[in-house]
Amino acid sequence: MSIQEPALKMPGNGPPGRSFIGSYLEALSLVERLHRLLLDVIKDEFERVGVLEINAVQALLLFNIGDNEVTAGELKSRGYYQGSNVSYNLKKLVEMGYMHHQRCEIDRRSVRVRLTANGRMIRDTVAELFERHAVGLQAAQVLRDDGIEEITGTLKRVERYWTDQIRYIY
């Protein structure tokens, strides 16, 4: 799916600047493609090291949990995952032995999960992959410290804007 430039009109402002809308839609498309590409890169790394039973989404989930003990609700509230998606993947990771799970003593409906030794190995593999990429991006001069900080700051501002749109408009 590719995002295409619609014929938009801004209320009270006449036609929007085509260059900004075009760049915005290109950025949205790039974010979408980069996420899919990240999952492909992770998948390829696990194929390279011979770990085939886990998919890229599950590996990224283990990486994001790290050394924490969390609930599915906490992962959703952090904005990492959708509800049914995270629940399904957590269940599969527990079944495959990558995570421990335990019912919360206070709220018996809630289940807390943490990584097993196998889960920590997966997390470490992803962390090493990301570290190699960070070193490679700097060595190839694709990104410098100020460039990555600018990208991160910009993406955080877009995230806040979108979050505000969800919270306050609807």
N, C-alpha and C positions, 0 to 999 in steps of 0.2 A: 504494500500500500504506500502510495506516495502522496504527499501533501501538495496540492496545486493551488495556485494563486486565484482566489475567487474575485469576482467583481464586487468589492465591498464599498459601502458608503458609510461614513462616520456621521452620526446624528449631529446636525448643526455645524459641521466642519467642512462640508463639501467632500469631494473625493479624497481619500487618503493618499499620502505620498506613496507612489508605486514602489520606489526604491526601498522604503522601510518595510512595507508589507512583504515584498518579495524576499528581502533579507531575513525577515522574521520567519517566513514559511520555510526558507532554506535552512535556517537554524533548527527549526522543529524537525524537519526531515533528517538533518544530520544527527540530532540527539537520538532519534528513533533508530537510525542505521548504526550508530555507535553502540547502542545497547545490544542490538542483535549481534554485532561484530564481537563485542566483549564476550558474549555467551559462546560464540564460535571459537574464540581464542582459548577460553577456559576448556571447552570440550576437546579441542586439539591437544592441549597440554595433558589432559587426563588420558587420552588415547596414547600419547607418547610415553607416559609412565605406566601404561597398562592397567589403569583403573577404569573399567568399562561399565560397572554396575551403577554408577552415580552420574546424574546429568549435571549440566553447567548451572542450572538454577539451584539445584540442591547444594552444589559445591559453594556457590556464592552465598547461600543461606548459612552454611556452616562457617564461612569466613566472617560474615556479618555478626553472627552470634559470638564468635570468639570465645573468650573465657567467661562470658556472662551466663547466668542462669535466667531464662526468660520464659514468658508465656507467648502463645500465638498472638494474643491481643497486644502485647508490648511490641512485637515485630510489626504488626499492622499500624499501630499508633506512631511508630518511628517513620512510617511511610515507605518501608522497604517492600511490602508485599500486600496482595489482595487477600481477603479472608479465606475463601475456599482453597486458593492456591497454597497459602502457607500451611493450612491445616493438613492438606493432602501430603505435602512434601515433608512436614514434620513427622507424620505417621509413617511414611516410607522410610525416612532416615532412622527412626526408632527400630522399625522392623529389620533394617539392614545392619543394625548395630553401630551406627554412627552417633547416636544420641541416647542419653538416658532420659526417662521421663518419670515424673512423680506428681501425684495429685497434691494440690496445695492444701495445707491443713486448715486454713481459714475459709477458703472458698473451694469446696469439693468439686465444683464444676470446672475449675481452672487447673490446667496441667502445666507444670514448670519443666523445662527441658534444658539440658546442658550436654556438651560434647563428651563422647567417650574418647579413649585413646585413639581409636580409628578416626573419629571425627576431627580430633586435633591434627592428625596427620594430613587429612584433606585440607583443613584450614591452613596448615603450614605450606602445603603445596601451592595453594592459591596466593598466599602471602609472598612466597619466593618468586612466583610468576610476576606479580605486580612489582616487586622490587627490581627484578631484571628489566622489566619494561621501563620503570622510572629511570634507571641508570642508562638504558639504551636511548630513551628520549632525550636525556641531557647530553649524552655523548654525541649523538647525531645532530645536536642543536635544533631538534624539533621544538623543544620547549626550554625556556629558562625559568629560574625561580620567579621572576616578576610576571612572566607570561602565565604560568600555572595559577598564580595567586589572582591575577586578573580574571582568568576564565572561571575559577572557583567563586570569586566574589560576584561575578555577573550571574552565574547559574543560581547562586543563593538568592539573589534579588528576584530573579524570575520565579523561583520556587515560592518565595514569600508572596509575590504578586498573585500567582495562581492559587495559593492557599487562601489568600484573602478573598478571591473571587468565589471560591467554593463556600467559604464560611459566611460571607456577608451579602452575597447577591441572591442566593436561593433560599 
